[in-house]
Amino acid sequence: MKKKHYGLLPAAGMAIRMRPFRYPKELLPVHFHPDKTTEFIRPKLLIEYALEAFTVAGIDQTYIIVPEWKPEIMRYLEDGRQFGHHISYLYNSKALGLADALLSAYPWLKGETTCFAMPDTVFSPTNAFEILLEKLELEKADLILGVFPTLEASHFAPVEFNNEQKVLNIWEKPVIPLFDNTWGIAVWKEKFWDFFHKRSGSLKAGVSVTEIFDQAAKSGLKVSCVYFEDGWYKDVGRIDHISVMTNDR
């Protein structure tokens, strides 16, 4: 029997970078395409890209973390049936950062293989999660990062890795990046979940997910990556990347 994997999408942020725009950025229409069941053109919303990437990897059960000020996400996605998913919603209203949001899923996913993406990003290749999951099982790793080339590494989190793609260092928005890449997605197993949870006490000090990934790589956990040399990664939560998406797609 094939092992079940779960998707995790944190949508609990306040989208401060988008102000004065206050509608959930995860529901921005970034592409228009023909509907498969009708002759009409319909918008494809940003969060659908992550769901599509999960589907390609055979993932049909996803947890989405939402605050009370984003009911539109639940109204649009509903139970996920129309997207071929079963969607469960986890409530987090504190907005203490990405790491805190992800920990909302720990009681439900702590023993499961988890696939994580940001619902306000778009990346290529679409089958990236499938590739990461294969490497996770093949290497019996605890955490695998999907790393993508970028010319804006100072805005992201570049990764240093060796020829075997073992992760050595990760930096959060370095002023002068040493590498033109960034991690963008991740998959992990129970051992990393437990490591993540044990560090939850330091979250109030503002520790980031990137820092926890970096600590895991230096703690003895098996942390590797897949570098998608011909891929790309866009953070559509940034105003300037919205125009890029409009032009590219």
DRENDO-1510 file (C-alpha; in Angstrom, 1 decimal, always signed):
<recs>
REC; n; res; u; v; w
REC; 1; MET; +0.0; +0.0; +0.0 .
REC; 2; LYS; +1.4; +3.4; -1.0 .
REC; 3; LYS; +2.2; +5.6; +1.9 .
REC; 4; LYS; +0.0; +8.6; +2.3 .
REC; 5; HIS; +1.5; +12.1; +2.1 .
REC; 6; TYR; -0.2; +15.4; +3.3 .
REC; 7; GLY; +0.0; +18.9; +1.9 .
REC; 8; LEU; +0.4; +21.9; +4.2 .
REC; 9; LEU; -0.3; +25.5; +3.2 .
REC; 10; PRO; +0.0; +28.4; +5.7 .
REC; 11; ALA; -2.3; +31.3; +4.9 .
REC; 12; ALA; -2.3; +33.1; +8.2 .
REC; 13; GLY; -0.2; +36.1; +7.3 .
REC; 14; MET; -1.5; +39.7; +7.2 .
REC; 15; ALA; +0.0; +40.5; +3.8 .
REC; 16; ILE; +1.5; +43.8; +5.0 .
REC; 17; ARG; +3.6; +44.1; +1.9 .
REC; 18; MET; +0.4; +44.3; -0.2 .
REC; 19; ARG; -1.2; +47.2; +1.7 .
REC; 20; PRO; -3.5; +49.0; +1.1 .
REC; 21; PHE; -4.8; +45.9; -0.7 .
REC; 22; ARG; -6.6; +43.8; +2.0 .
REC; 23; TYR; -8.2; +40.9; +0.1 .
REC; 24; PRO; -6.4; +37.5; +0.7 .
REC; 25; LYS; -3.5; +37.5; -1.7 .
REC; 26; GLU; -3.8; +33.7; -1.9 .
REC; 27; LEU; -6.9; +34.3; -4.0 .
REC; 28; LEU; -5.4; +36.7; -6.6 .
REC; 29; PRO; -6.3; +35.6; -10.1 .
REC; 30; VAL; -2.9; +35.3; -11.8 .
REC; 31; HIS; -3.9; +33.3; -14.9 .
REC; 32; PHE; -6.9; +32.7; -17.1 .
REC; 33; HIS; -7.6; +29.4; -18.8 .
REC; 34; PRO; -10.4; +27.4; -20.5 .
REC; 35; ASP; -12.5; +25.5; -18.1 .
REC; 36; LYS; -12.4; +21.7; -18.8 .
REC; 37; THR; -16.1; +21.2; -18.3 .
REC; 38; THR; -17.4; +24.3; -20.1 .
REC; 39; GLU; -16.5; +26.6; -23.0 .
REC; 40; PHE; -15.8; +29.5; -20.7 .
REC; 41; ILE; -12.5; +31.1; -19.6 .
REC; 42; ARG; -12.1; +31.1; -15.9 .
REC; 43; PRO; -9.5; +32.7; -13.6 .
REC; 44; LYS; -6.9; +30.5; -11.9 .
REC; 45; LEU; -6.3; +31.7; -8.4 .
REC; 46; LEU; -2.9; +31.8; -6.8 .
REC; 47; ILE; -3.5; +29.1; -4.2 .
REC; 48; GLU; -4.6; +26.7; -6.9 .
REC; 49; TYR; -1.0; +26.4; -8.2 .
REC; 50; ALA; +0.1; +24.8; -4.9 .
REC; 51; LEU; -2.9; +22.5; -4.9 .
REC; 52; GLU; -2.0; +21.5; -8.5 .
REC; 53; ALA; +1.6; +20.7; -7.5 .
REC; 54; PHE; +0.3; +18.5; -4.7 .
REC; 55; THR; -2.1; +16.7; -7.1 .
REC; 56; VAL; +0.8; +15.9; -9.5 .
REC; 57; ALA; +2.6; +14.3; -6.5 .
REC; 58; GLY; -0.4; +12.2; -5.7 .
REC; 59; ILE; -1.4; +14.2; -2.6 .
REC; 60; ASP; -5.1; +14.7; -2.2 .
REC; 61; GLN; -5.4; +15.7; +1.5 .
REC; 62; THR; -4.3; +19.2; +2.4 .
REC; 63; TYR; -4.3; +21.2; +5.6 .
REC; 64; ILE; -4.6; +25.0; +5.2 .
REC; 65; ILE; -3.9; +27.3; +8.1 .
REC; 66; VAL; -6.2; +30.3; +8.2 .
REC; 67; PRO; -7.0; +33.2; +10.5 .
REC; 68; GLU; -10.5; +34.7; +11.1 .
REC; 69; TRP; -9.9; +37.6; +8.7 .
REC; 70; LYS; -9.6; +35.3; +5.7 .
REC; 71; PRO; -13.0; +33.5; +5.5 .
REC; 72; GLU; -12.9; +34.0; +1.7 .
REC; 73; ILE; -10.3; +31.2; +1.4 .
REC; 74; MET; -12.7; +28.7; +3.0 .
REC; 75; ARG; -15.6; +30.0; +1.0 .
REC; 76; TYR; -13.8; +29.6; -2.3 .
REC; 77; LEU; -12.0; +26.2; -1.7 .
REC; 78; GLU; -14.8; +24.7; +0.4 .
REC; 79; ASP; -13.9; +21.1; +1.2 .
REC; 80; GLY; -11.6; +20.9; -1.8 .
REC; 81; ARG; -13.7; +18.4; -3.8 .
REC; 82; GLN; -13.8; +20.6; -6.9 .
REC; 83; PHE; -10.0; +20.5; -6.9 .
REC; 84; GLY; -9.7; +16.8; -6.3 .
REC; 85; HIS; -8.6; +17.3; -2.7 .
REC; 86; HIS; -9.9; +16.9; +0.8 .
REC; 87; ILE; -9.1; +20.1; +2.5 .
REC; 88; SER; -9.1; +20.6; +6.3 .
REC; 89; TYR; -8.7; +24.1; +7.9 .
REC; 90; LEU; -6.6; +24.9; +11.0 .
REC; 91; TYR; -7.2; +28.1; +12.8 .
REC; 92; ASN; -4.4; +30.4; +13.8 .
REC; 93; SER; -5.1; +34.1; +14.5 .
REC; 94; LYS; -1.9; +35.1; +16.2 .
REC; 95; ALA; +0.2; +35.9; +13.0 .
REC; 96; LEU; +3.4; +35.4; +14.9 .
REC; 97; GLY; +5.2; +34.4; +11.7 .
REC; 98; LEU; +5.5; +31.4; +9.4 .
REC; 99; ALA; +7.1; +29.0; +11.9 .
REC; 100; ASP; +4.3; +29.6; +14.4 .
REC; 101; ALA; +1.7; +29.1; +11.7 .
REC; 102; LEU; +3.3; +25.7; +10.6 .
REC; 103; LEU; +3.2; +24.5; +14.2 .
REC; 104; SER; -0.6; +24.7; +14.2 .
REC; 105; ALA; -0.4; +21.5; +12.1 .
REC; 106; TYR; +1.9; +19.6; +14.5 .
REC; 107; PRO; -0.9; +17.8; +16.5 .
REC; 108; TRP; -2.4; +16.5; +13.2 .
REC; 109; LEU; +0.7; +15.8; +11.1 .
REC; 110; LYS; +3.5; +15.0; +13.6 .
REC; 111; GLY; +3.7; +11.4; +12.5 .
REC; 112; GLU; +3.1; +12.0; +8.8 .
REC; 113; THR; +5.2; +12.8; +5.7 .
REC; 114; THR; +4.4; +16.5; +5.1 .
REC; 115; CYS; +4.7; +18.5; +1.9 .
REC; 116; PHE; +5.0; +22.3; +2.5 .
REC; 117; ALA; +4.5; +25.2; +0.0 .
REC; 118; MET; +3.6; +28.8; +0.4 .
REC; 119; PRO; +0.1; +29.5; -1.1 .
REC; 120; ASP; +1.2; +32.9; -2.4 .
REC; 121; THR; +4.1; +31.5; -4.6 .
REC; 122; VAL; +4.3; +29.8; -8.0 .
REC; 123; PHE; +7.2; +27.5; -9.0 .
REC; 124; SER; +8.4; +25.3; -11.8 .
REC; 125; PRO; +8.6; +22.4; -12.4 .
REC; 126; THR; +5.1; +21.4; -11.4 .
REC; 127; ASN; +6.2; +17.9; -10.5 .
REC; 128; ALA; +8.7; +19.2; -8.0 .
REC; 129; PHE; +7.0; +17.6; -5.0 .
REC; 130; GLU; +7.0; +14.2; -6.7 .
REC; 131; ILE; +10.8; +14.5; -7.2 .
REC; 132; LEU; +11.4; +15.6; -3.6 .
REC; 133; LEU; +9.3; +12.7; -2.2 .
REC; 134; GLU; +11.3; +10.2; -4.3 .
REC; 135; LYS; +14.5; +11.6; -2.9 .
REC; 136; LEU; +13.1; +11.6; +0.7 .
REC; 137; GLU; +12.4; +7.9; +0.5 .
REC; 138; LEU; +15.4; +6.9; -1.5 .
REC; 139; GLU; +17.8; +8.6; +0.9 .
REC; 140; LYS; +15.7; +8.0; +4.1 .
REC; 141; ALA; +16.2; +11.7; +4.8 .
REC; 142; ASP; +14.4; +13.7; +7.4 .
REC; 143; LEU; +14.0; +16.9; +5.4 .
REC; 144; ILE; +14.4; +17.7; +1.7 .
REC; 145; LEU; +14.3; +21.3; +0.4 .
REC; 146; GLY; +13.3; +22.3; -3.1 .
REC; 147; VAL; +15.9; +24.9; -4.3 .
REC; 148; PHE; +15.4; +27.2; -7.2 .
REC; 149; PRO; +17.6; +29.7; -9.1 .
REC; 150; THR; +16.9; +33.3; -8.5 .
REC; 151; LEU; +18.6; +36.7; -9.2 .
REC; 152; GLU; +17.1; +38.1; -6.0 .
REC; 153; ALA; +18.6; +35.8; -3.4 .
REC; 154; SER; +18.9; +38.8; -1.0 .
REC; 155; HIS; +15.1; +38.8; -0.7 .
REC; 156; PHE; +14.9; +35.1; -0.1 .
REC; 157; ALA; +16.9; +32.3; +1.6 .
REC; 158; PRO; +19.9; +31.0; -0.4 .
REC; 159; VAL; +21.2; +27.5; +0.3 .
REC; 160; GLU; +24.7; +26.1; +0.3 .
REC; 161; PHE; +24.9; +22.4; -0.6 .
REC; 162; ASN; +27.6; +20.0; -1.7 .
REC; 163; ASN; +27.9; +17.7; -4.8 .
REC; 164; GLU; +25.6; +15.1; -3.1 .
REC; 165; GLN; +23.1; +18.0; -2.5 .
REC; 166; LYS; +23.5; +17.7; +1.3 .
REC; 167; VAL; +22.5; +21.0; +2.8 .
REC; 168; LEU; +25.4; +22.8; +4.6 .
REC; 169; ASN; +24.1; +26.3; +5.2 .
REC; 170; ILE; +20.9; +28.4; +4.7 .
REC; 171; TRP; +20.7; +32.1; +5.1 .
REC; 172; GLU; +17.6; +34.3; +5.7 .
REC; 173; LYS; +17.6; +37.4; +3.4 .
REC; 174; PRO; +21.4; +37.9; +3.4 .
REC; 175; VAL; +22.6; +41.4; +2.4 .
REC; 176; ILE; +25.3; +39.9; +0.2 .
REC; 177; PRO; +24.2; +36.4; -0.9 .
REC; 178; LEU; +26.9; +33.9; -1.7 .
REC; 179; PHE; +24.6; +31.8; -4.0 .
REC; 180; ASP; +21.9; +32.8; -6.6 .
REC; 181; ASN; +19.2; +30.4; -5.3 .
REC; 182; THR; +16.5; +30.0; -2.7 .
REC; 183; TRP; +14.7; +27.2; -1.0 .
REC; 184; GLY; +11.0; +27.4; -1.9 .
REC; 185; ILE; +9.3; +24.2; -1.0 .
REC; 186; ALA; +10.0; +21.3; +1.4 .
REC; 187; VAL; +9.0; +17.8; +2.4 .
REC; 188; TRP; +9.8; +16.2; +5.8 .
REC; 189; LYS; +9.1; +13.3; +8.0 .
REC; 190; GLU; +8.3; +12.7; +11.7 .
REC; 191; LYS; +11.8; +13.2; +13.0 .
REC; 192; PHE; +12.0; +16.8; +11.6 .
REC; 193; TRP; +8.5; +17.5; +12.9 .
REC; 194; ASP; +9.7; +16.6; +16.4 .
REC; 195; PHE; +12.8; +18.7; +16.0 .
REC; 196; PHE; +10.7; +21.6; +14.8 .
REC; 197; HIS; +8.3; +21.3; +17.8 .
REC; 198; LYS; +11.1; +21.1; +20.3 .
REC; 199; ARG; +12.3; +24.5; +19.1 .
REC; 200; SER; +8.9; +26.1; +19.4 .
REC; 201; GLY; +9.9; +27.7; +22.7 .
REC; 202; SER; +12.2; +30.0; +20.8 .
REC; 203; LEU; +9.6; +31.2; +18.3 .
REC; 204; LYS; +8.7; +34.2; +20.4 .
REC; 205; ALA; +12.2; +35.5; +19.8 .
REC; 206; GLY; +11.4; +35.6; +16.1 .
REC; 207; VAL; +13.1; +32.5; +14.8 .
REC; 208; SER; +12.3; +31.8; +11.2 .
REC; 209; VAL; +11.6; +28.6; +9.3 .
REC; 210; THR; +14.8; +29.1; +7.4 .
REC; 211; GLU; +16.7; +29.2; +10.8 .
REC; 212; ILE; +15.1; +26.0; +11.9 .
REC; 213; PHE; +16.0; +24.4; +8.6 .
REC; 214; ASP; +19.5; +25.5; +9.0 .
REC; 215; GLN; +19.6; +24.3; +12.6 .
REC; 216; ALA; +18.3; +20.9; +11.5 .
REC; 217; ALA; +21.0; +20.6; +8.9 .
REC; 218; LYS; +23.7; +21.2; +11.5 .
REC; 219; SER; +22.1; +19.1; +14.3 .
REC; 220; GLY; +22.7; +15.6; +12.8 .
REC; 221; LEU; +19.4; +15.3; +11.0 .
REC; 222; LYS; +19.6; +14.1; +7.4 .
REC; 223; VAL; +18.8; +17.3; +5.4 .
REC; 224; SER; +19.3; +17.3; +1.6 .
REC; 225; CYS; +17.9; +19.3; -1.3 .
REC; 226; VAL; +17.0; +19.0; -5.0 .
REC; 227; TYR; +18.3; +21.9; -7.1 .
REC; 228; PHE; +16.0; +22.6; -10.0 .
REC; 229; GLU; +18.6; +24.2; -12.2 .
REC; 230; ASP; +16.1; +24.9; -15.0 .
REC; 231; GLY; +13.2; +25.8; -12.7 .
REC; 232; TRP; +12.0; +29.1; -11.2 .
REC; 233; TYR; +10.3; +30.5; -8.2 .
REC; 234; LYS; +8.0; +33.6; -7.8 .
REC; 235; ASP; +6.7; +35.2; -4.6 .
REC; 236; VAL; +3.5; +36.7; -5.8 .
REC; 237; GLY; +3.1; +38.2; -2.3 .
REC; 238; ARG; +5.4; +40.9; -3.6 .
REC; 239; ILE; +3.9; +43.6; -5.7 .
REC; 240; ASP; +6.7; +43.6; -8.2 .
REC; 241; HIS; +6.3; +39.9; -8.8 .
REC; 242; ILE; +2.6; +40.3; -9.7 .
REC; 243; SER; +3.6; +42.2; -12.9 .
REC; 244; VAL; +6.2; +39.5; -13.7 .
REC; 245; MET; +3.5; +36.8; -13.5 .
REC; 246; THR; +1.2; +38.9; -15.7 .
REC; 247; ASN; +3.9; +39.2; -18.4 .
REC; 248; ASP; +5.3; +35.6; -18.1 .
REC; 249; ARG; +2.0; +33.7; -18.1 .
</recs>
